[in-house]
């Protein structure tokens, strides 16, 4: 239980820092850190769930699907 609270705190802290950082002149740095943020958030959420195999399959499916949607958007400008 204590680990889940730490994970939630870390994810919320990163989201708040990113939201604030994107509004400053350091925006370029926060944009560069976006892949790290997405990867670390995914890892923290998976760690918080423990050994639930259904959650793991669903999470991996969402990550793969959204990656390809993002890739299509970047390539086409949509």
C-alpha positions as CSV (number, residue, x, y, z in Angstrom):
1,X,0.0,0.0,0.0
2,X,2.8,2.4,0.8
3,X,4.4,1.8,-2.5
4,X,1.2,2.7,-4.4
5,X,1.1,6.0,-2.5
6,X,4.7,6.7,-3.5
7,X,4.0,5.8,-7.2
8,X,0.9,8.1,-7.2
9,X,2.9,10.9,-5.7
10,X,5.6,10.5,-8.3
11,X,3.2,10.5,-11.2
12,X,1.3,13.5,-10.0
13,X,4.5,15.4,-9.3
14,X,5.7,14.7,-12.8
15,X,2.4,15.8,-14.3
16,X,2.3,19.0,-12.3
17,X,6.0,19.8,-13.1
18,X,5.3,19.1,-16.8
19,X,2.2,21.3,-16.9
20,X,4.0,24.2,-15.2
21,X,7.2,23.7,-17.3
22,X,5.4,23.7,-20.6
23,X,4.1,27.2,-19.7
24,X,7.6,28.6,-19.2
25,X,10.6,29.6,-21.4
26,X,12.0,26.1,-20.7
27,X,9.3,24.5,-22.8
28,X,11.9,23.0,-25.2
29,X,13.4,21.0,-22.3
30,X,10.0,19.6,-21.2
31,X,9.2,18.7,-24.7
32,X,12.5,16.7,-24.9
33,X,11.7,15.0,-21.6
34,X,8.2,13.8,-22.8
35,X,9.3,10.3,-23.9
36,X,11.0,9.8,-20.5
37,X,7.9,11.0,-18.8
38,X,5.6,8.6,-20.7
39,X,7.9,5.6,-20.2
40,X,8.4,6.3,-16.4
41,X,4.7,6.8,-15.9
42,X,4.0,3.5,-17.6
43,X,6.5,1.7,-15.5
44,X,5.2,3.2,-12.3
45,X,1.6,2.3,-13.1
46,X,2.6,-1.2,-14.0
47,X,4.6,-1.5,-10.7
48,X,1.6,-0.2,-8.7
49,X,-0.7,-3.0,-10.1
50,X,1.5,-5.8,-9.1
51,X,1.1,-9.2,-10.7
52,X,-2.4,-8.8,-12.3
53,X,-1.9,-10.4,-15.7
54,X,-5.1,-9.0,-17.2
55,X,-4.1,-5.5,-16.3
56,X,-0.6,-6.0,-17.8
57,X,-2.1,-7.3,-21.1
58,X,-4.5,-4.3,-21.2
59,X,-1.8,-1.8,-20.4
60,X,0.6,-3.1,-23.0
61,X,-2.2,-3.1,-25.6
62,X,-3.0,0.5,-24.8
63,X,0.6,1.5,-25.0
64,X,1.2,-0.2,-28.4
65,X,-2.1,1.2,-29.8
66,X,-1.4,4.8,-28.7
67,X,2.2,4.6,-29.9
68,X,1.0,3.8,-33.4
69,X,-1.7,6.5,-33.3
70,X,1.0,9.0,-32.2
71,X,3.4,7.8,-34.9
72,X,0.7,8.2,-37.6
73,X,-0.2,11.7,-36.2
74,X,3.4,12.8,-36.3
75,X,4.0,11.5,-39.8
76,X,0.8,12.9,-41.3
77,X,0.3,16.1,-39.2
78,X,-3.1,15.0,-38.0
